[in-house]
Amino acid sequence: MRRSGNQVRVNAQLIDAETGAHLWADQFETNLANLAKAQSEITGRLAWTLNIALLSDASRRIERENAVDPDARDLVMRGWASWYAPQNQKTAQEALQAFERALEIDPRSTDARIGIARVLAGRNANATQTNSFQQEAVQRDLARADRLLLEAIESDPNQPMAYAVLGLLRRMQARLPESRIALEKALALDPNFEWANMQLGWTLMFLGECEDAIPLGEKSLRLSPRDPNIHYRYELLGFCHLVLNHVDEAIDLLIKGRTANPRDWFFSIGLAGALGLKGDLDGAKAALAEALKIKPEVNSLAQWRVWVPWARKDRSPRYWAQEDKTLDEGLRRIGFPEE
């Protein structure tokens, strides 16, 4: 820790005690006036970042030393390491396989139950309503996730992750008030739980409370600024600012998010709406063309709404009123059809 005038800088690094290898380093800055307030977040950011770094290192070590016969705890750690890697179908499947094997070895494992539920909920978060066979599979996954989470909470009622995943699941079920309660419980247990801050932000956004969602998104970003899946934080903040008609802020955040993950079409459709609202119609049309190239089936406002089924108009009237005047209006200005 170093002090220069009113500025305080904290340098932290993680070194393998056995090999001396440098595994991770980070730097935190604040001023004396905000030191007491920042102390908790610095500690939380250190804990969250170290958790991911240690999981990744431990997973590599387990793979190297115990690949033939890992135990349940080893497999749980391997599962979380895969989940916290840049998310895609491959890493999600690797995480699920590790958690499933852990539960087979130890049927009492609360951590394995939570891990399976998080993967099942996460991989079905944007399932469409167009294919009845797929929807049956989605509903089976979500029902299983629900059961596993309730079992985990019954076994250990002080697991912040269990309540956070339950909050995501309740939002996907269009049970937004219950989602809020579960996520607030997670944060009561761990106020610096980065992912729970972000998830509560999403739920509040769809409840039409973007003013309260933005500080949670900003805190999530501060707690994990190097997260390999950081684009989700920019997505939350970008859409919150957009539906509040903070167009310039929204454009900046959505561009940052698209840069972090160019394959996430939500950024391009959000940018199209924001630029259309601002009056940059050429830029808006280019962004919409990019969104349609990635996700051609979302070719109308009606199809766009299919991708957020938890935010039904009867459950989220305030949010939809905000979106209609901002994102949707910007898209209409460039000819995006209603149906």
C-alpha positions in Angstrom: 0.0 0.0 0.0 1.3 3.5 -0.9 0.1 6.9 -0.2 0.8 10.0 -2.3 -0.9 13.1 -1.0 -4.6 12.3 -0.7 -4.3 9.3 -3.0 -4.0 5.7 -1.8 -2.7 2.9 -4.0 -2.9 -0.8 -3.1 -0.8 -3.2 -5.2 -1.6 -6.9 -4.9 -0.1 -10.0 -6.5 -0.5 -13.7 -6.3 2.6 -15.9 -6.4 2.8 -19.7 -6.4 4.6 -20.5 -3.1 6.0 -23.8 -4.5 7.3 -22.6 -7.9 7.6 -18.8 -7.4 5.5 -18.3 -10.6 3.7 -15.1 -10.9 0.0 -15.9 -11.2 -1.9 -12.6 -11.0 -1.5 -8.9 -10.1 -3.9 -6.0 -9.7 -3.9 -2.4 -8.5 -6.5 -0.4 -6.7 -6.7 3.4 -6.3 -8.8 5.6 -4.1 -8.5 8.8 -2.1 -8.4 9.3 1.7 -11.9 10.9 1.7 -13.4 7.7 0.2 -11.0 5.2 1.9 -13.5 3.9 4.4 -16.2 3.4 1.7 -13.7 1.9 -0.7 -12.1 -0.5 1.7 -15.0 -2.9 1.6 -15.1 -2.9 -2.2 -11.4 -3.3 -2.5 -11.6 -6.3 -0.2 -14.5 -7.7 -2.2 -12.7 -7.2 -5.5 -9.6 -8.9 -4.2 -11.7 -11.8 -2.9 -13.6 -12.2 -6.1 -10.6 -11.9 -8.4 -8.5 -14.2 -6.3 -11.3 -16.7 -6.2 -11.3 -16.9 -10.0 -7.5 -16.9 -10.3 -7.2 -19.6 -7.6 -10.0 -21.8 -9.2 -8.2 -21.6 -12.5 -4.9 -22.5 -11.1 -6.3 -25.3 -8.9 -8.2 -26.7 -11.9 -5.0 -26.9 -13.9 -3.2 -28.6 -11.0 -6.0 -31.1 -10.5 -6.0 -31.9 -14.2 -2.2 -32.5 -14.0 -2.0 -34.4 -10.7 -5.3 -36.1 -10.2 -6.8 -36.6 -13.7 -7.5 -40.3 -13.4 -9.6 -40.2 -10.2 -10.6 -36.7 -9.0 -12.8 -36.5 -5.9 -16.1 -34.5 -5.7 -14.4 -31.3 -4.4 -11.8 -31.4 -7.1 -14.6 -31.7 -9.7 -16.6 -28.9 -8.2 -13.5 -26.6 -8.5 -13.0 -27.8 -12.0 -16.6 -27.0 -12.8 -16.4 -23.4 -11.5 -13.1 -22.8 -13.3 -14.8 -23.8 -16.6 -17.8 -21.6 -15.8 -15.7 -18.5 -15.1 -13.8 -18.9 -18.3 -15.1 -17.0 -21.3 -18.6 -18.4 -21.7 -19.6 -20.5 -24.7 -21.2 -23.9 -25.3 -18.0 -25.8 -24.8 -17.1 -24.3 -21.4 -20.7 -24.6 -20.2 -20.7 -28.3 -21.1 -17.4 -28.9 -19.4 -18.7 -27.2 -16.3 -21.9 -29.2 -16.3 -20.0 -32.5 -16.8 -17.7 -31.7 -13.8 -20.6 -30.8 -11.5 -22.7 -33.9 -12.6 -19.7 -36.2 -11.8 -19.2 -34.5 -8.5 -22.8 -35.1 -7.5 -22.5 -38.7 -8.6 -19.5 -39.2 -6.3 -21.1 -37.2 -3.4 -24.9 -37.1 -3.6 -24.9 -34.8 -0.6 -22.8 -32.1 -2.3 -24.5 -28.7 -2.0 -21.9 -27.0 -4.2 -22.5 -29.5 -7.0 -26.2 -28.9 -6.9 -25.7 -25.1 -7.1 -23.2 -25.6 -9.9 -25.6 -27.7 -12.0 -28.4 -25.3 -11.4 -26.3 -22.3 -12.5 -25.3 -24.0 -15.7 -28.8 -25.1 -16.5 -30.2 -21.7 -15.9 -27.5 -19.8 -17.7 -27.6 -21.9 -20.8 -31.3 -21.5 -21.1 -31.5 -17.8 -20.3 -32.4 -16.7 -23.8 -34.3 -19.7 -25.1 -36.9 -18.8 -27.7 -40.5 -19.7 -27.8 -40.5 -21.1 -31.4 -39.7 -24.8 -31.0 -42.0 -26.8 -28.8 -39.5 -29.7 -28.5 -36.7 -27.4 -27.4 -39.1 -25.7 -25.0 -39.9 -29.0 -23.3 -36.2 -29.6 -22.8 -35.8 -26.0 -21.5 -38.6 -26.5 -19.0 -37.1 -29.8 -17.8 -33.8 -28.1 -17.2 -35.4 -25.2 -15.3 -37.5 -27.6 -13.2 -34.4 -29.6 -12.3 -32.5 -26.4 -11.5 -35.4 -25.3 -9.2 -35.4 -28.6 -7.4 -31.6 -28.6 -6.9 -31.5 -25.0 -5.6 -34.3 -25.7 -3.1 -32.4 -28.8 -1.9 -29.2 -26.8 -1.6 -30.8 -24.0 0.4 -32.5 -26.5 2.7 -29.2 -28.1 3.3 -27.3 -24.8 3.8 -29.4 -21.6 4.0 -26.3 -19.4 4.1 -25.1 -20.0 0.5 -25.1 -16.6 -1.4 -24.7 -18.4 -4.7 -27.8 -20.5 -4.2 -30.0 -17.5 -3.7 -28.3 -15.6 -6.6 -29.0 -18.5 -9.1 -32.5 -18.8 -7.7 -32.9 -15.1 -8.4 -31.9 -15.6 -12.1 -34.2 -18.6 -12.3 -37.2 -16.7 -10.9 -36.6 -13.9 -13.4 -36.6 -16.4 -16.3 -39.9 -17.6 -14.9 -41.3 -14.0 -15.1 -41.5 -14.0 -11.3 -39.7 -10.7 -10.9 -40.7 -9.8 -7.3 -39.5 -13.2 -6.2 -36.3 -12.8 -8.2 -35.6 -9.5 -6.4 -36.2 -11.1 -3.0 -33.8 -14.0 -3.7 -31.0 -11.7 -5.0 -31.4 -9.3 -2.1 -31.0 -12.3 0.2 -27.8 -13.2 -1.7 -26.4 -9.7 -1.2 -27.4 -9.6 2.5 -25.2 -12.6 2.9 -22.4 -11.2 0.7 -22.7 -7.5 -0.3 -19.7 -7.7 -2.5 -20.9 -10.7 -4.5 -20.2 -9.3 -7.9 -22.5 -11.6 -9.9 -25.4 -11.1 -7.6 -25.0 -7.3 -7.9 -25.3 -7.7 -11.7 -28.2 -10.1 -11.5 -30.2 -7.8 -9.2 -29.5 -5.0 -11.6 -31.1 -6.9 -14.5 -34.1 -7.8 -12.4 -34.6 -4.2 -11.3 -34.2 -3.0 -14.9 -37.1 -5.3 -16.0 -39.1 -4.0 -13.0 -38.7 -0.6 -14.5 -36.3 0.6 -11.8 -33.3 1.4 -13.9 -32.2 4.3 -11.6 -31.6 1.7 -8.9 -30.1 -0.9 -11.3 -27.3 1.4 -12.6 -25.4 1.6 -9.2 -25.5 -2.2 -9.0 -24.1 -2.6 -12.5 -21.4 0.0 -11.8 -20.5 -1.9 -8.6 -20.3 -5.2 -10.4 -18.0 -3.6 -12.9 -15.7 -2.2 -10.2 -15.6 -5.5 -8.4 -14.5 -7.5 -11.5 -13.1 -5.1 -14.1 -11.1 -7.9 -15.8 -13.8 -10.5 -15.8 -13.6 -12.6 -19.0 -17.3 -12.1 -19.4 -17.3 -8.4 -18.7 -19.6 -7.7 -21.6 -22.6 -8.7 -19.6 -21.9 -5.7 -17.2 -21.7 -3.3 -20.1 -24.9 -4.8 -21.5 -26.8 -4.1 -18.3 -25.6 -0.6 -18.0 -26.0 0.2 -21.7 -29.6 -0.9 -21.8 -30.4 0.8 -18.5 -29.1 4.1 -19.7 -30.9 3.7 -23.1 -34.3 3.1 -21.6 -33.7 6.1 -19.4 -33.0 8.1 -22.6 -29.4 8.7 -21.6 -28.4 8.2 -25.2 -24.8 9.2 -25.2 -24.0 7.1 -22.1 -25.8 4.2 -23.6 -23.9 4.4 -26.9 -20.5 4.5 -25.1 -21.3 1.5 -22.9 -22.8 -0.6 -25.8 -19.8 0.0 -27.9 -17.5 -1.1 -25.1 -19.6 -4.2 -24.7 -19.6 -5.0 -28.4 -15.8 -4.6 -28.4 -15.6 -7.1 -25.5 -17.8 -9.6 -27.3 -18.6 -8.8 -31.0 -20.7 -12.0 -31.3 -23.3 -10.8 -28.8 -26.1 -9.4 -31.0 -27.8 -7.7 -28.1 -25.2 -4.9 -28.4 -25.8 -4.3 -32.0 -29.6 -4.1 -31.7 -29.2 -1.8 -28.7 -26.8 0.4 -30.6 -29.3 0.5 -33.5 -32.0 1.8 -31.2 -29.7 4.3 -29.4 -28.2 5.7 -32.7 -31.7 5.9 -34.2 -32.9 7.8 -31.2 -29.9 10.2 -31.4 -30.6 10.8 -35.1 -27.7 9.0 -36.6 -29.8 6.9 -38.9 -27.0 5.6 -41.1 -25.1 4.4 -38.0 -28.3 2.9 -36.7 -29.0 1.0 -39.9 -25.4 -0.3 -40.0 -25.8 -1.6 -36.4 -29.1 -3.2 -37.2 -27.6 -4.9 -40.2 -24.9 -6.4 -37.9 -27.5 -7.6 -35.5 -29.5 -9.3 -38.3 -26.4 -10.9 -39.7 -25.7 -12.6 -36.3 -29.4 -13.3 -35.4 -31.5 -13.1 -38.6 -34.6 -14.5 -37.0 -35.0 -11.4 -34.8 -36.3 -9.2 -37.6 -39.1 -7.3 -35.9 -40.0 -5.8 -32.5 -42.3 -8.8 -31.9 -39.4 -11.2 -32.4 -37.1 -9.1 -30.3 -39.6 -9.4 -27.4 -39.6 -13.2 -27.7 -36.0 -13.1 -26.5 -36.9 -11.5 -23.2 -40.0 -13.7 -22.2 -39.5 -12.9 -18.5 -40.2 -9.3 -19.1 -43.8 -9.8 -20.3 -45.9 -6.6 -20.6 -48.3 -7.8 -17.9 -45.4 -8.3 -15.5 -43.2 -5.4 -16.5 -45.5 -2.5 -17.6 -43.1 0.2 -16.4 -40.1 -1.2 -18.2 -42.0 -1.7 -21.5 -43.3 1.9 -21.3 -39.7 3.1 -21.0 -38.5 0.8 -23.8 -41.3 1.8 -26.1 -40.3 5.5 -26.0 -36.5 4.8 -26.4 -35.1 1.6 -27.8 -38.2 0.7 -29.8 -38.7 4.3 -31.0 -35.1 4.4 -32.2 -35.6 1.1 -34.1 -38.9 2.4 -35.7 -37.1 5.4 -37.0 -34.9 3.2 -39.2 -37.9 1.1 -40.4 -37.6 -1.9 -38.1 -41.1 -3.5 -38.3 -43.5 -4.1 -35.5 -44.4 -7.7 -36.7 
